[in-house]
Amino acid sequence: MLQKLVGNEKGPKISIVKYETFSYYKTLAKAKYWVLNSNTRKFLKPNEEQVYIQTWHGTPLKKIGLDVPGSDLDYAHEGEKFSYMISPSKYCSEKLVSAFGLQGREDIVLETGYPRNDALFTFDQAKVNSILRELDVPRGKKIILYAPTFRDNKRSEVSGYENASGLDFDKLKEQIGDEYIILFRAHYFVAKNMDFEKYKDFVIDVSDYEDVNDLYIISDMLITDYSSVFFDYANLKRPIIFYMYDYEDYKANARDFYLDQNELPGPITKTQDELVKAIEETRFFIPDARYSMFNQKYNHLDGINKGLEVAKKIIK
C-alpha cells in the first residue's frame, strides 16, 4: 500500500517515498492498493486491477466539492476513480456521496469508522509522556490545541493564504499564560506564514508535526473554528471550544456549512474575551447531553481495530 508518509514508520514491508517524486509515481503505478486521504492529481487514475481506497481527512463541517456553489467538476472526476470510500457515520456518507457525485454508487461507501482514529482509543500514559518529551512541552500547565482552518477568500497570488489565527497572543498570554500552553496547529495552506518566536514559552508551533492524533491525546482541550478536527477529537470526550470570530464573513464569503451551530459539541465564542471565559469554564467540564448526542450521531462507529475491519472488507 502507498500512503504519503513523512515520519519514522519502520517495518520490513514498509517503503518510504517522497511525495510527488519519481519513486512516488513509480510506486503508485505498481501498487495493488492506493490508500489516500485527499484528492489526487488530475492525471492520476488507477488501472482496472488497482483498488483506490479513499479515507478522506475529516468528517465535513463546511461544504465541500460539488456542494459548493460554482465549484468545478474536480471532485466528480476524483469520485469516479474511487473503488471504496471510508465513512464513520450515515451523515458523513451522505455528504461524501453528494460532494463527490457518487449517486448510484453508494455501495462503495463503507460505514466502518475511521481507521486513523484507532489511536484515540488505544494510547496509554507512556505514549503521552513520549510525545510530551519529543515536543519539549513544559510540565505543570494545561495544554490547549488550537487548530484553525484557512480562509478560502483570504488569499493573495503573491503570499498565499493569510494567517488565520484571529488571536492577540500578547493579550492572550497575559490572560491565561500562567496556567496554559498553546499548541498551534495551522492548516498547511498557511503554516509557513506563522512566526511564534516571541511567544516560545507560551506557544509551540506544531503545524509541521506529523501525526495530529498525537496532538489530540496530549492536549487537555481543543479550540478550533471551522476545521473538521473536532469530529475526531470528540472521541476523547474532552472540552472543545469554537472560536468563530469571523463567522458571518466566513459563511457569506468563504463557505457555508452542513451542520447547524446548535449541534456543535461545545460553546461558540466570537471575541477573545468570550474565548478566555470559555477556557476558564472548562475547569468544571463534564460531557453534557449535547456532547453525547453528537458522538452518538457522528462518531459511534469509531473504535478499535477499524483498520482491520476495513481490510477484511476490501482485501480479497
C-alpha positions in Angstrom: 0.0 0.0 0.0 1.1 3.6 -0.6 0.4 6.4 1.7 2.0 9.9 1.8 4.4 9.1 4.7 6.8 11.6 6.1 7.6 10.1 9.5 9.7 7.4 11.1 7.5 4.5 10.1 9.5 1.3 10.0 8.9 -2.3 9.1 10.0 -5.0 6.8 7.2 -4.3 4.3 7.2 -0.5 4.5 9.0 1.7 2.0 9.1 5.4 2.3 8.8 7.5 -0.8 8.8 11.3 -1.0 5.6 12.8 -2.3 5.5 13.7 -6.0 8.9 12.3 -6.8 9.7 9.7 -9.5 9.7 7.0 -6.8 6.3 8.1 -5.6 4.7 7.8 -9.1 6.5 4.6 -9.8 5.1 3.1 -6.6 1.6 4.3 -7.5 1.9 2.7 -10.8 2.9 -0.7 -9.3 0.8 -0.8 -6.2 -2.3 -3.0 -5.9 -3.9 -0.7 -3.4 -4.0 3.0 -3.1 -4.9 4.4 0.3 -5.2 8.2 0.2 -7.0 10.8 2.3 -7.2 13.7 -0.1 -7.6 14.2 -3.9 -5.0 13.0 -6.3 -3.6 14.9 -9.3 -6.0 15.1 -12.2 -3.7 13.0 -14.5 -3.6 10.1 -12.0 -6.0 7.2 -12.4 -5.9 3.7 -11.1 -5.9 0.9 -13.7 -8.5 -1.8 -13.7 -6.6 -4.1 -11.4 -5.8 -1.4 -8.8 -8.0 -0.6 -5.8 -8.3 3.0 -4.7 -9.4 3.4 -1.0 -10.3 7.0 -0.1 -10.3 7.5 3.6 -10.8 11.3 3.4 -9.2 13.6 6.0 -12.2 14.6 8.1 -15.9 14.5 8.5 -17.0 17.7 6.8 -18.5 20.7 8.7 -18.2 23.2 5.9 -19.4 22.3 2.4 -17.0 20.7 0.0 -16.8 19.6 -3.6 -19.9 19.7 -5.7 -21.9 21.0 -2.7 -20.1 24.4 -3.0 -22.0 26.7 -5.4 -20.0 27.4 -8.5 -17.5 24.6 -7.9 -15.8 22.8 -10.8 -16.0 19.1 -11.6 -12.7 18.1 -9.9 -14.5 16.3 -7.1 -16.7 14.4 -9.5 -13.7 13.3 -11.6 -12.0 12.2 -8.4 -15.0 10.3 -7.2 -15.0 8.4 -10.5 -11.6 6.9 -9.5 -12.7 5.5 -6.1 -13.1 1.8 -5.5 -14.1 2.4 -1.9 -14.6 5.4 0.4 -14.5 5.1 4.2 -17.0 6.8 6.4 -17.7 7.0 10.2 -21.4 7.7 10.0 -24.6 7.9 7.9 -24.2 11.7 8.0 -20.7 11.6 6.6 -21.7 9.1 3.9 -24.5 11.3 2.7 -22.2 14.3 2.4 -19.4 12.5 0.7 -21.8 10.9 -1.8 -23.1 14.4 -2.6 -19.8 16.2 -2.7 -18.1 13.6 -4.9 -21.0 12.8 -7.2 -21.3 9.2 -6.1 -25.1 8.9 -6.6 -25.8 5.4 -7.9 -22.5 4.1 -6.4 -23.4 4.5 -2.8 -22.4 0.9 -2.2 -18.7 1.8 -2.4 -19.0 3.9 0.8 -18.1 1.6 3.7 -19.5 2.8 7.1 -16.9 1.3 9.4 -15.5 4.2 11.3 -12.1 5.9 10.5 -9.1 3.5 10.9 -6.9 6.5 11.8 -9.0 7.1 15.0 -8.0 3.7 16.4 -5.1 5.6 18.0 -7.6 7.7 20.1 -8.8 4.5 21.8 -5.6 2.6 22.4 -3.0 5.1 23.8 -1.6 4.9 27.3 0.3 7.3 29.6 3.7 6.1 28.3 2.6 7.2 24.9 1.6 10.6 26.2 4.8 11.1 28.1 6.8 10.1 25.0 5.1 12.8 22.8 5.5 15.4 25.5 9.2 14.8 25.6 9.5 14.8 21.9 7.8 18.2 21.7 9.6 19.5 24.8 6.3 20.6 26.3 6.7 22.3 29.7 5.1 20.3 32.5 2.7 21.7 35.1 0.5 23.6 32.7 -2.7 22.5 30.9 -2.3 22.1 27.1 -4.6 23.8 24.6 -4.5 22.6 21.0 -5.5 25.5 18.7 -6.2 24.2 15.2 -7.9 26.8 12.9 -8.5 26.3 9.2 -7.7 28.6 6.3 -10.0 31.2 4.7 -10.9 30.5 1.1 -11.5 34.2 0.5 -8.3 35.4 2.1 -5.7 34.5 -0.5 -3.0 36.5 -2.3 -1.3 35.3 -5.5 2.0 36.5 -4.0 1.8 35.5 -0.4 -0.8 32.7 -0.5 -3.4 32.3 2.2 -3.5 34.8 5.1 -2.7 34.0 8.7 -6.0 32.9 10.3 -5.2 32.8 14.0 -7.7 35.5 15.0 -5.9 36.0 18.3 -3.9 38.7 20.0 -1.2 36.5 21.5 0.3 39.2 23.7 -3.1 39.8 25.4 -3.8 36.0 25.5 -0.5 35.3 27.2 -1.4 37.9 29.9 -4.9 36.3 30.3 -4.0 32.6 30.5 -0.2 32.2 30.2 0.3 31.3 33.9 -1.9 28.2 33.5 -1.8 27.1 29.9 0.5 26.2 27.0 -0.8 26.5 23.4 0.0 24.0 20.7 -0.7 25.9 17.5 -1.6 23.7 14.5 -2.1 25.8 11.4 -3.7 24.4 8.2 -0.9 23.5 5.8 -2.0 26.3 3.4 -0.9 28.9 6.0 1.6 27.1 8.1 4.6 28.8 6.6 3.2 32.3 7.3 3.3 31.9 11.1 6.1 33.0 13.5 5.8 32.4 17.2 9.4 33.0 18.2 8.5 35.8 20.6 5.9 33.5 22.3 8.2 30.4 22.6 7.5 30.0 26.3 3.7 30.1 25.6 3.0 28.9 22.1 4.6 25.8 20.5 4.1 25.7 16.7 3.2 22.1 15.8 2.0 22.8 12.3 4.6 20.5 10.8 4.2 17.8 13.4 3.5 14.6 11.5 0.6 12.9 13.4 -2.2 15.1 14.5 -3.6 12.2 16.7 -0.5 12.6 18.9 -1.5 16.3 19.5 -5.1 15.2 20.3 -4.1 12.8 23.0 -1.7 15.1 24.8 -4.0 18.1 24.9 -6.5 19.0 27.6 -8.8 20.8 25.2 -9.3 21.7 21.6 -10.0 25.2 20.2 -11.0 25.4 16.5 -13.1 27.4 14.2 -14.5 25.7 11.0 -11.9 22.9 10.8 -13.2 19.3 10.9 -10.7 18.3 13.6 -13.3 18.5 16.3 -15.2 15.4 14.9 -12.3 13.1 15.6 -11.3 14.9 18.8 -14.7 14.4 20.3 -13.9 10.7 20.6 -11.7 11.7 23.6 -14.7 13.4 25.4 -12.6 16.4 26.3 -13.5 20.1 26.1 -14.0 21.6 22.6 -14.4 25.4 22.1 -15.3 27.1 18.8 -13.7 30.4 18.2 -15.7 31.8 15.2 -14.6 35.4 15.4 -15.4 36.0 11.7 -18.5 33.7 11.4 -20.7 36.0 9.3 -17.9 36.9 6.9 -16.8 33.3 6.5 -20.3 32.0 5.9 -21.1 34.7 3.4 -17.8 34.9 1.5 -16.0 31.7 2.0 -18.1 28.6 2.6 -21.4 27.6 4.0 -21.9 24.8 6.5 -23.6 21.4 6.6 -24.3 21.5 10.3 -26.3 23.8 12.4 -24.3 25.6 15.1 -26.7 24.2 17.8 -25.3 20.7 17.1 -21.7 21.5 17.8 -20.2 19.8 20.9 -19.0 22.9 22.7 -19.5 26.7 23.2 -19.2 29.1 20.3 -17.2 32.2 21.0 -16.8 35.3 18.8 -14.4 37.5 20.8 -11.2 36.8 22.5 -12.7 37.7 25.9 -15.5 35.2 25.3 -12.9 32.6 24.4 -10.9 33.2 27.6 -14.1 32.9 29.7 -14.9 29.6 27.9 -11.4 28.3 28.6 -11.8 29.1 32.3 -15.1 27.3 32.4 -13.5 24.0 31.3 -12.4 23.5 34.9 -15.9 22.2 35.5 -16.2 20.3 32.2 -18.3 17.1 32.1 -19.6 15.9 28.7 -23.2 17.0 28.6 -26.2 15.5 26.7 -25.4 17.5 23.6 -21.8 16.2 23.5 -23.0 12.6 24.0 -25.7 13.0 21.3 -23.0 14.4 18.9 -20.8 11.4 19.4 -23.7 9.0 19.0 -24.6 10.6 15.7 -21.2 11.3 14.1 -18.7 9.0 15.8 -20.5 5.9 17.1 -18.6 3.7 14.6 -15.1 4.8 15.6 -13.3 2.5 17.9 -10.6 -0.2 18.0 -9.3 -2.3 15.0 -11.2 -0.3 12.4 -8.2 -0.7 10.0 -8.5 -4.5 10.3 -12.3 -4.2 9.7 -11.8 -2.2 6.5 -9.0 -4.6 5.3 -11.3 -7.6 5.7 -14.0 -5.9 3.6 -11.6 -4.9 0.8 -8.6 -7.2 0.6 -9.6 -10.5 -1.1 
